[in-house]
Amino acid sequence: SPQAILRQQKLATMANMNGELVIAEKAYKTAIDLGKNSVHHSSEDFAGLAKIYSKTDAKSALKTLKDMRSLYFGNPEAELRAALLETEVFHQLADEESSMQAYQTAQKLSLELGSKAPTDLRLEMIKTSYLKGDDKAANKQLEQLIKNHADDDHFMGDVRKVLDETGNAQQGEKLIARIKKELVDINNKGVDLFKQGNITEATQVFQKAATTMPENKTIMINMVKILLHDLKSSEVSKEKIQRIQTFINKASQFGVKKEKIEHLQAQLNNLSHKINSTAS
């Protein structure tokens, strides 16, 4: 499907992952060309092409990033992708001053975007920080990323790959083990309180966890389950329903499995229907 941009983007990603750089380059170029007239255009295509060029042709990589900046002017995500790649390209050109300037720009943009940045981009920021010797910044961002995604095995595989590539596999495994234990302890504490009938205390445990780990899917789901139980056993109100709906929407946004979302949504809809029937 040469005219299907989404398939070209997928082909480019898979080819790049498998070291088929010629195929990846062609697919990225096609995706960029098709993207001019598509809602599916993405700065990731430019970044992917520039990444390939960075291995063979630094000047072409920098030109691609310049084109990306022009097309996505004012887009902080695109700017961050460009700054991270420029850090790498200028380093390869032995221009350490420009490399450090690009890295400092990337740091600033990363702080501004925060959790709004895609996880792959945040992981790339961590990798770049390690490679620039900025372990303190890398470790801080890595800890937060692991807390939010420790239950995502596929993503944790990507994390381990970065740790291995940057020579931080051993200390990274210790950090992962510590955070996973913390998550298990939090989950067990909240569930135990819930089973004992201490709904308020259980809610507080998961609410605190959700504040410090706002993207953790396990925490989100447990929070919804407890709030639904509380709603069933207490007075139903629009405020409580809205609070639960907010967590369900967030869980869906961060990729909780569709069947889990639908089951929880159905329960909430039934309770919502009851309050509406009572009101009428």
C-alpha positions in Angstrom: 0.0 0.0 0.0 2.4 2.7 -1.2 -0.2 5.5 -0.7 -1.2 4.5 2.9 0.7 6.8 5.2 0.1 4.7 8.4 1.5 1.6 6.8 4.5 3.5 5.5 5.1 4.9 9.0 4.8 1.3 10.4 7.1 0.0 7.7 9.7 2.7 8.4 9.7 1.9 12.2 9.9 -1.9 11.7 12.6 -1.6 9.0 14.7 0.7 11.2 14.4 -1.6 14.2 15.7 -4.5 12.1 18.6 -2.5 10.6 17.1 -2.3 7.1 18.1 1.3 6.7 17.6 1.6 3.0 13.9 0.4 3.3 13.4 2.6 6.4 14.8 5.7 4.6 12.5 5.2 1.6 9.5 4.6 3.9 10.1 7.7 6.0 10.5 9.8 2.9 7.2 8.4 1.5 5.5 9.0 4.8 6.7 12.6 4.9 5.6 13.2 1.3 2.1 11.7 2.0 1.9 13.6 5.2 1.7 16.9 3.4 -1.9 16.1 2.6 -2.8 14.0 5.6 -4.0 14.4 9.2 -1.5 11.7 10.1 1.6 13.7 9.4 4.1 13.5 12.2 7.3 15.0 13.4 8.3 11.5 14.2 8.8 10.7 10.5 11.3 13.6 10.1 13.0 12.5 13.3 13.2 8.9 12.1 14.7 10.0 8.8 17.2 12.3 10.5 18.1 9.4 12.8 19.0 7.3 9.9 21.0 10.0 8.2 22.8 10.6 11.5 24.5 7.2 11.0 25.6 8.0 7.4 25.3 11.6 6.5 25.3 14.2 9.2 24.6 17.2 6.9 21.5 15.5 5.6 20.4 14.8 9.1 20.8 18.5 10.1 18.9 19.6 7.0 16.0 17.2 7.7 15.8 18.6 11.2 15.8 22.1 9.8 12.9 21.2 7.5 11.1 19.6 10.5 11.5 22.8 12.6 10.1 24.9 9.7 7.0 22.7 9.2 6.4 22.2 13.0 7.3 25.7 14.1 6.2 26.3 17.7 5.6 22.6 18.4 7.5 21.8 21.5 7.5 18.0 20.9 9.0 18.5 17.4 11.5 21.0 18.9 12.5 18.4 21.5 13.0 15.7 19.0 15.2 18.0 16.9 17.3 19.1 19.9 17.9 15.5 21.0 19.0 14.5 17.6 21.2 17.6 17.1 22.9 16.7 20.4 23.9 13.4 18.9 24.8 14.7 15.4 27.0 17.5 16.6 28.7 15.1 18.9 29.5 12.9 15.9 30.9 15.9 14.1 33.1 16.6 17.1 31.3 20.0 17.7 30.9 19.6 21.4 29.9 23.3 21.9 26.9 22.9 19.6 26.1 19.5 21.0 26.0 20.9 24.5 23.8 23.8 23.4 21.4 21.4 21.8 21.4 19.3 24.9 20.6 22.3 27.1 17.7 23.2 24.8 16.4 19.6 25.0 16.5 19.8 28.8 14.5 23.0 28.8 11.9 21.6 26.4 11.7 18.4 28.3 10.9 20.2 31.6 8.3 22.3 29.8 6.6 19.3 28.3 6.8 17.1 31.4 4.3 14.2 31.2 2.8 15.6 28.0 5.8 14.3 26.1 5.3 10.8 24.6 7.0 8.1 26.6 9.4 7.2 23.7 10.6 10.8 23.7 11.1 10.9 27.4 13.1 7.7 27.2 15.2 9.2 24.5 15.8 12.2 26.7 17.0 9.9 29.5 19.4 8.1 27.1 20.8 11.4 25.9 21.3 12.6 29.5 23.3 9.4 30.3 25.4 9.8 27.1 26.2 13.4 28.0 27.3 12.3 31.5 24.3 13.9 33.2 23.5 10.9 35.3 21.6 12.9 38.0 19.1 14.3 35.5 18.8 10.9 33.8 18.2 9.0 37.1 15.5 11.4 38.2 13.5 11.1 35.0 14.1 7.4 34.8 12.6 6.8 38.3 9.5 8.7 37.4 9.1 6.9 34.1 9.5 3.5 35.8 7.0 4.3 38.5 4.4 5.2 35.8 5.1 2.2 33.5 6.5 -0.6 35.7 3.4 -2.7 34.8 4.1 -2.3 31.0 6.4 -5.2 30.1 6.9 -4.1 26.5 7.9 -0.6 27.5 10.2 -1.9 30.4 12.0 -3.9 27.7 12.7 -0.6 25.9 13.9 0.9 29.3 16.3 -2.0 29.8 17.6 -1.6 26.3 18.5 2.0 26.9 20.1 1.1 30.2 22.2 -1.6 28.5 23.2 0.8 25.7 24.4 3.5 28.1 26.2 1.1 30.5 23.7 1.4 33.3 22.1 -2.0 33.2 23.2 -3.1 36.7 22.1 0.0 38.6 19.0 0.2 36.5 17.9 -3.3 37.5 18.3 -2.3 41.2 16.1 0.8 40.6 13.5 -1.2 38.7 13.4 -3.9 41.5 13.1 -1.2 44.2 10.2 0.6 42.5 8.3 -2.6 41.6 8.5 -3.6 45.3 7.2 -0.1 46.3 4.3 -0.5 43.9 3.5 -4.0 45.2 3.6 -2.7 48.8 1.2 0.2 47.9 -1.1 -2.1 46.1 -1.2 -4.7 48.8 -1.8 -2.0 51.5 -4.7 -0.5 49.6 -6.3 -3.8 48.7 -6.0 -5.1 52.3 -7.6 -1.9 53.6 -10.4 -2.4 51.1 -11.0 -6.0 52.1 -11.1 -4.9 55.7 -13.9 -2.5 54.8 -11.7 0.6 55.4 -12.8 2.2 52.1 -11.8 5.8 53.0 -8.3 4.7 54.0 -7.9 2.5 50.9 -9.0 5.4 48.7 -6.5 7.7 50.4 -3.7 5.2 49.7 -4.5 4.9 46.0 -5.2 8.6 45.7 -1.7 9.4 47.1 -0.2 6.9 44.7 -2.1 8.3 41.8 -0.7 11.8 42.6 2.9 10.6 42.5 2.4 8.1 39.7 -0.3 9.7 37.5 0.2 7.4 34.6 0.4 4.0 36.4 -2.4 1.9 34.9 -2.6 -0.6 37.9 -3.1 2.3 40.3 -5.8 3.9 38.0 -7.8 0.6 37.8 -7.7 -0.1 41.5 -8.7 3.4 42.2 -11.7 3.1 39.9 -12.7 -0.3 41.5 -12.6 1.1 45.0 -14.6 4.2 44.1 -17.2 2.1 42.3 -17.6 -0.1 45.4 -17.9 3.0 47.5 -20.5 4.4 45.1 -22.5 1.1 45.3 -22.5 1.1 49.1 -23.1 4.8 49.8 -25.2 7.7 48.5 -24.8 8.1 44.7 -24.0 11.6 43.6 -23.1 13.3 40.4 -19.8 14.5 41.9 -18.7 10.9 42.7 -19.8 9.7 39.2 -17.8 12.4 37.6 -14.7 11.6 39.6 -14.9 7.9 38.6 -15.5 8.9 35.0 -12.4 11.1 35.1 -10.3 8.1 36.2 -11.8 5.8 33.6 -11.1 8.3 30.8 -7.6 8.7 32.0 -7.1 4.9 32.1 -8.3 4.7 28.5 -6.0 7.5 27.5 -3.0 5.7 28.9 -3.7 2.4 27.2 -5.6 0.2 29.7 -7.0 -2.8 27.9 -10.3 -2.1 26.2 -12.2 -4.9 27.9 -11.3 -3.7 31.3 -12.4 -0.2 30.5 -15.7 -1.4 29.0 -16.5 -3.5 32.1 -15.8 -0.6 34.5 -17.7 1.9 32.3 -20.7 -0.4 32.2 -20.8 -0.5 36.0 -20.6 3.2 36.2 -23.3 3.7 33.5 -25.7 1.5 35.5 -25.1 3.6 38.7 -25.4 6.8 36.7 -28.7 5.5 35.2 -30.0 5.0 38.7 -29.3 8.5 39.9 -30.9 9.9 36.7 -34.0 7.7 37.2 -34.3 8.9 40.8 -34.0 12.5 39.8 -36.8 12.1 37.2 
